[in-house]
Amino acid sequence: MPLKKGKSKKVISDNIEEIMHSYHEKGTIGTSSPASNEKAQKQAIAIAFSLAKKKK
């Protein structure tokens, strides 16, 4: 499922959840393979906020 567009807390939270779900299924986030769940979560948060920033 593609990530949602928008800047609200709900949209950002949904995007983080979607990225983490994908990480748990595939073991990767995009082309990177974070070593731990904690690092994957930090990366998912950064991606979600970056997308929200681009949608200005």
C-alpha distance matrix in Angstrom:
0.0 3.8 6.6 9.0 12.4 15.6 18.2 18.7 18.8 16.3 13.5 14.6 14.6 11.2 9.9 12.4 11.4 7.8 9.7 12.3 10.5 9.4 13.0 14.5 13.1 13.9 16.5 15.4 13.8 13.6 17.1 18.8 19.7 20.8 23.9 23.3 20.8 22.6 22.1 18.4 18.2 20.4 18.3 15.1 17.3 18.7 15.4 14.3 17.9 18.2 15.3 17.0 20.3 19.3 18.4 22.1
3.8 0.0 3.8 6.5 9.4 12.8 15.6 16.7 17.3 15.3 12.0 12.9 13.9 10.9 8.8 11.8 11.9 8.5 9.6 13.0 12.2 10.8 14.0 16.3 15.3 15.5 17.6 15.7 13.3 12.5 16.1 18.0 19.5 20.6 24.0 23.6 21.3 22.6 21.7 18.1 17.9 19.4 17.0 13.9 15.8 16.6 13.1 12.0 15.3 15.1 12.0 13.9 17.0 15.7 14.9 18.6
6.6 3.8 0.0 3.8 6.7 9.7 12.1 13.2 13.8 12.2 8.7 9.2 10.7 8.1 5.6 9.0 9.9 7.3 8.2 11.8 11.9 11.2 13.8 16.3 16.2 16.5 17.9 15.9 13.0 12.7 16.4 17.7 19.2 19.7 23.1 22.4 20.0 20.7 19.8 16.5 15.7 16.8 14.8 11.5 12.7 13.6 10.3 8.6 11.8 12.0 8.9 10.4 13.7 13.0 12.1 15.8
9.0 6.5 3.8 0.0 3.8 6.6 9.5 10.5 11.7 10.0 6.4 8.1 10.1 7.7 6.5 10.3 11.3 9.5 11.2 14.3 14.6 14.5 17.1 19.3 19.4 20.1 21.4 19.5 16.5 16.3 20.0 21.1 22.7 22.8 26.2 25.2 22.5 22.8 22.2 19.2 17.8 18.6 17.0 13.7 13.9 14.9 12.1 9.4 11.8 12.5 9.1 9.2 12.8 12.3 10.4 13.8
12.4 9.4 6.7 3.8 0.0 3.8 7.2 9.2 11.5 10.7 7.1 8.7 11.7 10.3 9.0 12.4 14.1 12.9 13.9 17.2 17.9 17.7 19.9 22.4 22.8 23.1 24.1 21.9 18.5 18.0 21.5 22.6 24.6 24.6 28.1 27.3 24.8 24.6 23.8 21.1 19.5 19.7 18.1 15.2 14.8 15.0 12.4 9.8 11.0 11.2 7.7 7.1 10.2 9.4 6.9 10.2
15.6 12.8 9.7 6.6 3.8 0.0 3.8 6.0 8.9 9.0 6.1 7.6 10.9 10.7 10.0 12.9 14.9 14.6 15.6 18.5 19.6 20.0 21.8 24.2 25.0 25.5 26.2 24.0 20.6 20.5 23.9 24.5 26.4 25.9 29.2 28.1 25.5 24.9 24.2 21.9 19.9 19.7 18.6 15.9 14.5 14.9 13.1 10.0 10.0 11.0 8.2 5.8 8.8 9.2 6.3 8.3
18.2 15.6 12.1 9.5 7.2 3.8 0.0 3.8 6.7 8.3 6.5 6.7 10.1 11.2 10.7 12.7 15.2 15.7 16.3 18.7 20.4 21.1 22.4 24.7 26.1 26.7 26.8 24.7 21.2 21.5 24.7 24.8 26.6 25.6 28.7 27.4 24.8 23.6 23.1 21.3 18.9 18.2 17.7 15.3 13.1 13.5 12.7 9.4 8.2 10.0 8.4 4.8 7.3 9.2 7.2 8.0
18.7 16.7 13.2 10.5 9.2 6.0 3.8 0.0 3.8 5.4 5.4 6.3 8.6 10.0 10.8 12.5 14.3 15.5 16.8 18.6 20.1 21.4 22.8 24.6 26.2 27.2 27.4 25.7 22.5 23.3 26.7 26.5 27.8 26.5 29.4 27.6 24.7 23.5 23.6 21.8 19.0 18.8 18.9 16.1 13.8 15.1 14.6 11.0 10.2 12.9 11.5 8.1 10.8 13.0 10.9 11.5
18.8 17.3 13.8 11.7 11.5 8.9 6.7 3.8 0.0 3.8 5.5 5.2 6.0 8.5 9.9 10.6 12.2 14.1 15.4 16.5 18.2 20.0 21.0 22.5 24.4 25.7 25.6 24.3 21.3 22.7 26.0 25.4 26.2 24.6 27.1 25.0 21.9 20.6 21.2 19.6 16.4 16.4 17.1 14.4 11.8 13.8 14.0 10.3 9.8 13.2 12.5 9.7 12.3 15.0 13.6 14.5
16.3 15.3 12.2 10.0 10.7 9.0 8.3 5.4 3.8 0.0 3.8 5.5 5.1 6.1 8.6 10.0 10.5 12.2 14.3 15.4 16.3 18.4 19.9 21.1 22.6 24.3 24.7 23.7 20.9 22.3 25.8 25.5 26.2 24.8 27.4 25.2 21.9 21.2 22.0 19.8 16.8 17.6 18.1 14.8 13.0 15.5 14.9 11.2 11.9 15.0 13.5 11.2 14.6 16.5 14.7 16.3
13.5 12.0 8.7 6.4 7.1 6.1 6.5 5.4 5.5 3.8 0.0 3.8 5.4 5.1 6.1 8.7 9.8 10.4 12.3 14.3 15.2 16.5 18.3 20.0 21.2 22.4 23.0 21.6 18.5 19.5 23.1 23.2 24.2 23.3 26.3 24.5 21.4 21.0 21.2 18.7 16.2 16.9 16.5 13.2 11.9 13.8 12.5 8.7 10.0 12.5 10.3 8.5 12.2 13.5 11.7 13.9
14.6 12.9 9.2 8.1 8.7 7.6 6.7 6.3 5.2 5.5 3.8 0.0 3.8 5.5 5.1 6.3 8.6 9.9 10.6 12.4 14.2 15.4 16.5 18.5 20.2 21.1 21.1 19.5 16.3 17.6 21.0 20.6 21.6 20.4 23.3 21.6 18.6 17.8 17.8 15.7 13.0 13.3 13.1 10.0 8.2 10.2 9.5 5.7 6.7 9.8 8.6 7.1 10.5 12.4 11.6 13.7
14.6 13.9 10.7 10.1 11.7 10.9 10.1 8.6 6.0 5.1 5.4 3.8 0.0 3.8 5.4 5.2 6.2 8.6 10.0 10.7 12.2 14.3 15.3 16.6 18.5 20.1 20.0 19.1 16.4 18.3 21.7 21.0 21.3 19.8 22.3 20.1 16.8 16.2 16.9 14.8 11.7 12.8 13.4 10.0 8.6 11.6 11.3 8.0 9.6 12.8 12.0 10.8 14.1 16.1 15.4 17.5
11.2 10.9 8.1 7.7 10.3 10.7 11.2 10.0 8.5 6.1 5.1 5.5 3.8 0.0 3.8 5.5 5.0 6.1 8.7 9.9 10.4 12.3 14.2 15.4 16.6 18.3 19.0 18.1 15.6 17.2 20.8 20.7 21.1 20.2 22.8 20.9 17.6 17.7 18.3 15.5 13.1 14.8 14.6 10.9 10.7 13.5 12.1 8.9 11.5 14.0 12.3 11.8 15.4 16.6 15.5 18.2
9.9 8.8 5.6 6.5 9.0 10.0 10.7 10.8 9.9 8.6 6.1 5.1 5.4 3.8 0.0 3.8 5.4 5.0 6.1 8.6 9.8 10.6 12.3 14.3 15.5 16.4 16.9 15.4 12.5 13.8 17.4 17.4 18.3 17.7 20.7 19.2 16.3 16.5 16.3 13.4 11.5 12.9 11.9 8.1 8.5 10.7 8.7 5.9 9.2 11.0 9.2 9.7 13.2 14.0 13.5 16.6
12.4 11.8 9.0 10.3 12.4 12.9 12.7 12.5 10.6 10.0 8.7 6.3 5.2 5.5 3.8 0.0 3.8 5.4 5.2 6.1 8.5 9.9 10.5 12.3 14.3 15.3 15.1 13.9 11.3 13.4 16.7 15.9 16.2 15.0 17.7 15.9 12.9 12.8 13.0 10.2 7.9 9.5 9.2 5.5 5.9 9.0 8.0 6.0 9.0 11.3 10.8 11.4 14.4 15.8 16.0 18.7
11.4 11.9 9.9 11.3 14.1 14.9 15.2 14.3 12.2 10.5 9.8 8.6 6.2 5.0 5.4 3.8 0.0 3.8 5.5 5.2 6.1 8.6 9.8 10.6 12.4 14.3 14.5 14.2 12.3 14.8 18.1 17.4 17.1 16.1 18.4 16.3 12.9 13.6 14.5 11.4 9.3 12.0 12.0 8.4 9.4 12.6 11.5 9.6 12.7 15.0 14.1 14.5 17.8 19.0 18.8 21.7
7.8 8.5 7.3 9.5 12.9 14.6 15.7 15.5 14.1 12.2 10.4 9.9 8.6 6.1 5.0 5.4 3.8 0.0 3.8 5.5 5.1 6.2 8.6 10.0 10.8 12.3 13.3 12.6 10.7 12.4 16.0 16.1 16.2 16.0 18.7 17.2 14.2 15.6 15.7 12.2 11.1 13.7 12.6 8.9 10.9 13.4 11.3 9.8 13.4 14.9 13.3 14.5 17.8 18.3 18.0 21.3
9.7 9.6 8.2 11.2 13.9 15.6 16.3 16.8 15.4 14.3 12.3 10.6 10.0 8.7 6.1 5.2 5.5 3.8 0.0 3.8 5.5 5.1 6.2 8.8 10.0 10.5 10.8 9.5 7.1 9.2 12.6 12.4 12.7 12.5 15.5 14.4 11.8 13.1 12.6 9.0 8.6 10.9 9.2 5.9 8.9 10.8 8.7 8.5 12.2 13.1 12.2 14.1 16.9 17.3 17.9 21.1
12.3 13.0 11.8 14.3 17.2 18.5 18.7 18.6 16.5 15.4 14.3 12.4 10.7 9.9 8.6 6.1 5.2 5.5 3.8 0.0 3.8 5.3 4.9 6.2 8.7 9.9 9.5 9.4 8.2 11.3 14.1 13.0 12.2 11.3 13.6 11.8 8.8 10.5 10.8 7.3 6.7 10.0 9.4 6.7 9.4 12.1 11.0 10.9 14.2 15.7 15.3 16.8 19.6 20.5 21.1 24.1
10.5 12.2 11.9 14.6 17.9 19.6 20.4 20.1 18.2 16.3 15.2 14.2 12.2 10.4 9.8 8.5 6.1 5.1 5.5 3.8 0.0 3.8 5.4 5.2 6.4 8.7 9.6 10.3 9.9 12.5 15.4 15.0 14.0 13.8 15.8 14.2 11.2 13.6 14.2 10.7 10.4 13.8 13.1 10.2 12.9 15.6 14.0 13.5 17.1 18.5 17.5 19.0 22.0 22.6 22.7 26.0
9.4 10.8 11.2 14.5 17.7 20.0 21.1 21.4 20.0 18.4 16.5 15.4 14.3 12.3 10.6 9.9 8.6 6.2 5.1 5.3 3.8 0.0 3.8 5.5 5.2 6.0 7.6 7.5 7.2 9.3 12.1 12.3 11.7 12.5 15.0 14.3 12.1 14.7 14.4 10.6 11.4 14.4 12.6 10.2 13.6 15.4 13.2 13.5 17.2 17.8 16.8 18.9 21.7 21.7 22.2 25.7
13.0 14.0 13.8 17.1 19.9 21.8 22.4 22.8 21.0 19.9 18.3 16.5 15.3 14.2 12.3 10.5 9.8 8.6 6.2 4.9 5.4 3.8 0.0 3.8 5.5 5.3 4.8 5.1 5.6 8.8 10.9 10.0 8.6 8.9 11.2 10.5 8.7 11.5 11.1 7.5 9.2 12.1 10.6 9.1 12.7 14.3 12.9 13.9 17.3 17.9 17.6 19.9 22.3 22.6 23.6 26.9
14.5 16.3 16.3 19.3 22.4 24.2 24.7 24.6 22.5 21.1 20.0 18.5 16.6 15.4 14.3 12.3 10.6 10.0 8.8 6.2 5.2 5.5 3.8 0.0 3.8 5.8 5.6 7.9 9.4 12.5 14.2 13.2 11.0 11.0 12.1 10.8 8.7 12.1 12.7 9.5 10.7 14.2 13.5 11.9 15.1 17.3 16.2 16.8 20.1 21.1 20.8 22.7 25.4 25.9 26.6 29.9
13.1 15.3 16.2 19.4 22.8 25.0 26.1 26.2 24.4 22.6 21.2 20.2 18.5 16.6 15.5 14.3 12.4 10.8 10.0 8.7 6.4 5.2 5.5 3.8 0.0 3.8 6.0 8.3 10.1 12.3 14.0 14.0 12.1 13.2 14.6 14.0 12.3 15.7 15.9 12.6 14.0 17.3 16.0 14.3 17.7 19.6 17.9 18.5 22.0 22.7 21.9 24.1 26.8 26.8 27.4 30.9
13.9 15.5 16.5 20.1 23.1 25.5 26.7 27.2 25.7 24.3 22.4 21.1 20.1 18.3 16.4 15.3 14.3 12.3 10.5 9.9 8.7 6.0 5.3 5.8 3.8 0.0 3.8 5.4 8.0 9.7 10.8 10.9 9.4 11.4 13.0 13.4 12.6 15.9 15.2 12.0 14.3 17.1 15.1 14.1 17.8 19.0 17.1 18.4 21.9 22.0 21.3 24.0 26.3 26.0 27.0 30.6
16.5 17.6 17.9 21.4 24.1 26.2 26.8 27.4 25.6 24.7 23.0 21.1 20.0 19.0 16.9 15.1 14.5 13.3 10.8 9.5 9.6 7.6 4.8 5.6 6.0 3.8 0.0 3.8 7.1 9.6 10.1 8.9 6.4 7.9 9.3 9.8 9.6 12.9 12.0 9.3 12.1 14.7 13.0 12.8 16.4 17.5 16.3 18.0 21.1 21.3 21.3 23.9 26.0 26.0 27.4 30.7
15.4 15.7 15.9 19.5 21.9 24.0 24.7 25.7 24.3 23.7 21.6 19.5 19.1 18.1 15.4 13.9 14.2 12.6 9.5 9.4 10.3 7.5 5.1 7.9 8.3 5.4 3.8 0.0 3.8 6.0 6.5 5.7 4.5 6.8 9.6 10.7 10.6 13.2 11.3 8.4 11.5 13.3 10.8 10.8 14.6 15.0 13.5 15.6 18.7 18.3 18.4 21.3 23.1 22.9 24.5 27.8
13.8 13.3 13.0 16.5 18.5 20.6 21.2 22.5 21.3 20.9 18.5 16.3 16.4 15.6 12.5 11.3 12.3 10.7 7.1 8.2 9.9 7.2 5.6 9.4 10.1 8.0 7.1 3.8 0.0 3.8 6.0 5.4 6.3 7.6 11.1 11.8 11.2 12.8 10.7 7.5 9.9 11.2 8.2 7.9 11.6 11.7 9.8 12.1 15.1 14.6 14.6 17.6 19.4 19.2 20.8 24.1
13.6 12.5 12.7 16.3 18.0 20.5 21.5 23.3 22.7 22.3 19.5 17.6 18.3 17.2 13.8 13.4 14.8 12.4 9.2 11.3 12.5 9.3 8.8 12.5 12.3 9.7 9.6 6.0 3.8 0.0 3.8 5.7 8.1 10.3 13.9 15.2 14.9 16.4 13.9 11.0 13.3 14.0 10.5 10.3 13.7 13.1 10.4 13.0 15.9 14.5 14.2 17.6 19.0 18.1 19.9 23.3
17.1 16.1 16.4 20.0 21.5 23.9 24.7 26.7 26.0 25.8 23.1 21.0 21.7 20.8 17.4 16.7 18.1 16.0 12.6 14.1 15.4 12.1 10.9 14.2 14.0 10.8 10.1 6.5 6.0 3.8 0.0 3.8 6.8 9.8 13.0 15.2 15.8 17.3 14.4 12.2 15.2 15.5 12.1 12.9 16.2 15.1 13.0 16.1 18.6 16.9 17.1 20.6 21.6 20.6 22.8 26.0
18.8 18.0 17.7 21.1 22.6 24.5 24.8 26.5 25.4 25.5 23.2 20.6 21.0 20.7 17.4 15.9 17.4 16.1 12.4 13.0 15.0 12.3 10.0 13.2 14.0 10.9 8.9 5.7 5.4 5.7 3.8 0.0 3.8 6.2 9.5 11.8 12.8 14.1 11.0 9.3 12.7 12.9 9.8 11.4 14.6 13.6 12.4 15.7 17.9 16.6 17.5 20.8 21.6 21.3 23.7 26.6
19.7 19.5 19.2 22.7 24.6 26.4 26.6 27.8 26.2 26.2 24.2 21.6 21.3 21.1 18.3 16.2 17.1 16.2 12.7 12.2 14.0 11.7 8.6 11.0 12.1 9.4 6.4 4.5 6.3 8.1 6.8 3.8 0.0 3.8 6.3 8.8 10.3 12.1 9.6 8.1 11.8 12.7 10.4 12.0 15.3 15.1 14.4 17.2 19.6 19.0 19.9 22.9 24.1 24.1 26.3 29.3
20.8 20.6 19.7 22.8 24.6 25.9 25.6 26.5 24.6 24.8 23.3 20.4 19.8 20.2 17.7 15.0 16.1 16.0 12.5 11.3 13.8 12.5 8.9 11.0 13.2 11.4 7.9 6.8 7.6 10.3 9.8 6.2 3.8 0.0 3.8 5.6 7.3 8.6 5.9 5.3 9.1 9.7 8.3 10.4 13.3 13.3 13.5 16.2 18.2 18.2 19.6 22.1 23.2 23.8 26.1 28.8
23.9 24.0 23.1 26.2 28.1 29.2 28.7 29.4 27.1 27.4 26.3 23.3 22.3 22.8 20.7 17.7 18.4 18.7 15.5 13.6 15.8 15.0 11.2 12.1 14.6 13.0 9.3 9.6 11.1 13.9 13.0 9.5 6.3 3.8 0.0 3.8 7.1 8.5 6.8 7.6 10.9 11.7 11.3 13.5 16.0 16.4 17.0 19.5 21.3 21.5 23.1 25.5 26.5 27.4 29.6 32.2
23.3 23.6 22.4 25.2 27.3 28.1 27.4 27.6 25.0 25.2 24.5 21.6 20.1 20.9 19.2 15.9 16.3 17.2 14.4 11.8 14.2 14.3 10.5 10.8 14.0 13.4 9.8 10.7 11.8 15.2 15.2 11.8 8.8 5.6 3.8 0.0 3.8 5.4 5.4 6.3 8.7 10.1 10.8 12.4 14.5 15.7 16.7 18.5 20.4 21.2 22.8 24.6 26.0 27.3 29.2 31.7
20.8 21.3 20.0 22.5 24.8 25.5 24.8 24.7 21.9 21.9 21.4 18.6 16.8 17.6 16.3 12.9 12.9 14.2 11.8 8.8 11.2 12.1 8.7 8.7 12.3 12.6 9.6 10.6 11.2 14.9 15.8 12.8 10.3 7.3 7.1 3.8 0.0 3.8 5.5 5.0 6.1 8.7 9.8 10.3 12.3 14.3 15.2 16.3 18.4 19.8 21.0 22.5 24.3 25.7 27.2 29.8
22.6 22.6 20.7 22.8 24.6 24.9 23.6 23.5 20.6 21.2 21.0 17.8 16.2 17.7 16.5 12.8 13.6 15.6 13.1 10.5 13.6 14.7 11.5 12.1 15.7 15.9 12.9 13.2 12.8 16.4 17.3 14.1 12.1 8.6 8.5 5.4 3.8 0.0 3.8 5.4 5.1 6.3 8.7 9.9 10.8 12.6 14.4 15.5 16.8 18.4 20.2 21.4 22.8 24.7 26.3 28.5
22.1 21.7 19.8 22.2 23.8 24.2 23.1 23.6 21.2 22.0 21.2 17.8 16.9 18.3 16.3 13.0 14.5 15.7 12.6 10.8 14.2 14.4 11.1 12.7 15.9 15.2 12.0 11.3 10.7 13.9 14.4 11.0 9.6 5.9 6.8 5.4 5.5 3.8 0.0 3.8 5.4 5.1 6.2 8.6 10.0 10.7 12.4 14.3 15.6 16.5 18.5 20.2 21.2 22.7 24.8 27.0
18.4 18.1 16.5 19.2 21.1 21.9 21.3 21.8 19.6 19.8 18.7 15.7 14.8 15.5 13.4 10.2 11.4 12.2 9.0 7.3 10.7 10.6 7.5 9.5 12.6 12.0 9.3 8.4 7.5 11.0 12.2 9.3 8.1 5.3 7.6 6.3 5.0 5.4 3.8 0.0 3.8 5.5 5.1 6.1 8.7 9.9 10.5 12.2 14.3 15.2 16.5 18.4 19.9 21.1 22.9 25.5
18.2 17.9 15.7 17.8 19.5 19.9 18.9 19.0 16.4 16.8 16.2 13.0 11.7 13.1 11.5 7.9 9.3 11.1 8.6 6.7 10.4 11.4 9.2 10.7 14.0 14.3 12.1 11.5 9.9 13.3 15.2 12.7 11.8 9.1 10.9 8.7 6.1 5.1 5.4 3.8 0.0 3.8 5.4 5.0 6.2 8.6 9.8 10.5 12.4 14.1 15.4 16.6 18.4 20.1 21.5 23.9
20.4 19.4 16.8 18.6 19.7 19.7 18.2 18.8 16.4 17.6 16.9 13.3 12.8 14.8 12.9 9.5 12.0 13.7 10.9 10.0 13.8 14.4 12.1 14.2 17.3 17.1 14.7 13.3 11.2 14.0 15.5 12.9 12.7 9.7 11.7 10.1 8.7 6.3 5.1 5.5 3.8 0.0 3.8 5.5 5.2 6.3 8.7 10.0 10.8 12.3 14.4 15.6 16.6 18.6 20.5 22.4
18.3 17.0 14.8 17.0 18.1 18.6 17.7 18.9 17.1 18.1 16.5 13.1 13.4 14.6 11.9 9.2 12.0 12.6 9.2 9.4 13.1 12.6 10.6 13.5 16.0 15.1 13.0 10.8 8.2 10.5 12.1 9.8 10.4 8.3 11.3 10.8 9.8 8.7 6.2 5.1 5.4 3.8 0.0 3.8 5.4 5.1 6.2 8.7 10.0 10.5 12.4 14.3 15.3 16.6 18.7 21.1
15.1 13.9 11.5 13.7 15.2 15.9 15.3 16.1 14.4 14.8 13.2 10.0 10.0 10.9 8.1 5.5 8.4 8.9 5.9 6.7 10.2 10.2 9.1 11.9 14.3 14.1 12.8 10.8 7.9 10.3 12.9 11.4 12.0 10.4 13.5 12.4 10.3 9.9 8.6 6.1 5.0 5.5 3.8 0.0 3.8 5.4 5.1 6.2 8.7 9.8 10.7 12.4 14.3 15.5 17.0 19.6
17.3 15.8 12.7 13.9 14.8 14.5 13.1 13.8 11.8 13.0 11.9 8.2 8.6 10.7 8.5 5.9 9.4 10.9 8.9 9.4 12.9 13.6 12.7 15.1 17.7 17.8 16.4 14.6 11.6 13.7 16.2 14.6 15.3 13.3 16.0 14.5 12.3 10.8 10.0 8.7 6.2 5.2 5.4 3.8 0.0 3.8 5.5 5.2 6.2 8.4 10.0 10.7 12.3 14.4 15.7 17.8
18.7 16.6 13.6 14.9 15.0 14.9 13.5 15.1 13.8 15.5 13.8 10.2 11.6 13.5 10.7 9.0 12.6 13.4 10.8 12.1 15.6 15.4 14.3 17.3 19.6 19.0 17.5 15.0 11.7 13.1 15.1 13.6 15.1 13.3 16.4 15.7 14.3 12.6 10.7 9.9 8.6 6.3 5.1 5.4 3.8 0.0 3.8 5.5 5.3 6.0 8.6 9.9 10.5 12.3 14.5 16.4
15.4 13.1 10.3 12.1 12.4 13.1 12.7 14.6 14.0 14.9 12.5 9.5 11.3 12.1 8.7 8.0 11.5 11.3 8.7 11.0 14.0 13.2 12.9 16.2 17.9 17.1 16.3 13.5 9.8 10.4 13.0 12.4 14.4 13.5 17.0 16.7 15.2 14.4 12.4 10.5 9.8 8.7 6.2 5.1 5.5 3.8 0.0 3.8 5.6 5.0 6.2 8.6 9.9 10.7 12.7 15.3
14.3 12.0 8.6 9.4 9.8 10.0 9.4 11.0 10.3 11.2 8.7 5.7 8.0 8.9 5.9 6.0 9.6 9.8 8.5 10.9 13.5 13.5 13.9 16.8 18.5 18.4 18.0 15.6 12.1 13.0 16.1 15.7 17.2 16.2 19.5 18.5 16.3 15.5 14.3 12.2 10.5 10.0 8.7 6.2 5.2 5.5 3.8 0.0 3.8 5.4 5.3 6.3 8.7 10.1 11.0 13.6
17.9 15.3 11.8 11.8 11.0 10.0 8.2 10.2 9.8 11.9 10.0 6.7 9.6 11.5 9.2 9.0 12.7 13.4 12.2 14.2 17.1 17.2 17.3 20.1 22.0 21.9 21.1 18.7 15.1 15.9 18.6 17.9 19.6 18.2 21.3 20.4 18.4 16.8 15.6 14.3 12.4 10.8 10.0 8.7 6.2 5.3 5.6 3.8 0.0 3.8 5.4 5.0 6.1 8.7 10.0 11.7
18.2 15.1 12.0 12.5 11.2 11.0 10.0 12.9 13.2 15.0 12.5 9.8 12.8 14.0 11.0 11.3 15.0 14.9 13.1 15.7 18.5 17.8 17.9 21.1 22.7 22.0 21.3 18.3 14.6 14.5 16.9 16.6 19.0 18.2 21.5 21.2 19.8 18.4 16.5 15.2 14.1 12.3 10.5 9.8 8.4 6.0 5.0 5.4 3.8 0.0 3.8 5.4 5.1 6.4 8.9 10.8
15.3 12.0 8.9 9.1 7.7 8.2 8.4 11.5 12.5 13.5 10.3 8.6 12.0 12.3 9.2 10.8 14.1 13.3 12.2 15.3 17.5 16.8 17.6 20.8 21.9 21.3 21.3 18.4 14.6 14.2 17.1 17.5 19.9 19.6 23.1 22.8 21.0 20.2 18.5 16.5 15.4 14.4 12.4 10.7 10.0 8.6 6.2 5.3 5.4 3.8 0.0 3.8 5.4 5.1 6.5 9.5
17.0 13.9 10.4 9.2 7.1 5.8 4.8 8.1 9.7 11.2 8.5 7.1 10.8 11.8 9.7 11.4 14.5 14.5 14.1 16.8 19.0 18.9 19.9 22.7 24.1 24.0 23.9 21.3 17.6 17.6 20.6 20.8 22.9 22.1 25.5 24.6 22.5 21.4 20.2 18.4 16.6 15.6 14.3 12.4 10.7 9.9 8.6 6.3 5.0 5.4 3.8 0.0 3.8 5.5 5.3 7.4
20.3 17.0 13.7 12.8 10.2 8.8 7.3 10.8 12.3 14.6 12.2 10.5 14.1 15.4 13.2 14.4 17.8 17.8 16.9 19.6 22.0 21.7 22.3 25.4 26.8 26.3 26.0 23.1 19.4 19.0 21.6 21.6 24.1 23.2 26.5 26.0 24.3 22.8 21.2 19.9 18.4 16.6 15.3 14.3 12.3 10.5 9.9 8.7 6.1 5.1 5.4 3.8 0.0 3.8 5.5 6.0
19.3 15.7 13.0 12.3 9.4 9.2 9.2 13.0 15.0 16.5 13.5 12.4 16.1 16.6 14.0 15.8 19.0 18.3 17.3 20.5 22.6 21.7 22.6 25.9 26.8 26.0 26.0 22.9 19.2 18.1 20.6 21.3 24.1 23.8 27.4 27.3 25.7 24.7 22.7 21.1 20.1 18.6 16.6 15.5 14.4 12.3 10.7 10.1 8.7 6.4 5.1 5.5 3.8 0.0 3.8 5.6
18.4 14.9 12.1 10.4 6.9 6.3 7.2 10.9 13.6 14.7 11.7 11.6 15.4 15.5 13.5 16.0 18.8 18.0 17.9 21.1 22.7 22.2 23.6 26.6 27.4 27.0 27.4 24.5 20.8 19.9 22.8 23.7 26.3 26.1 29.6 29.2 27.2 26.3 24.8 22.9 21.5 20.5 18.7 17.0 15.7 14.5 12.7 11.0 10.0 8.9 6.5 5.3 5.5 3.8 0.0 3.8
22.1 18.6 15.8 13.8 10.2 8.3 8.0 11.5 14.5 16.3 13.9 13.7 17.5 18.2 16.6 18.7 21.7 21.3 21.1 24.1 26.0 25.7 26.9 29.9 30.9 30.6 30.7 27.8 24.1 23.3 26.0 26.6 29.3 28.8 32.2 31.7 29.8 28.5 27.0 25.5 23.9 22.4 21.1 19.6 17.8 16.4 15.3 13.6 11.7 10.8 9.5 7.4 6.0 5.6 3.8 0.0
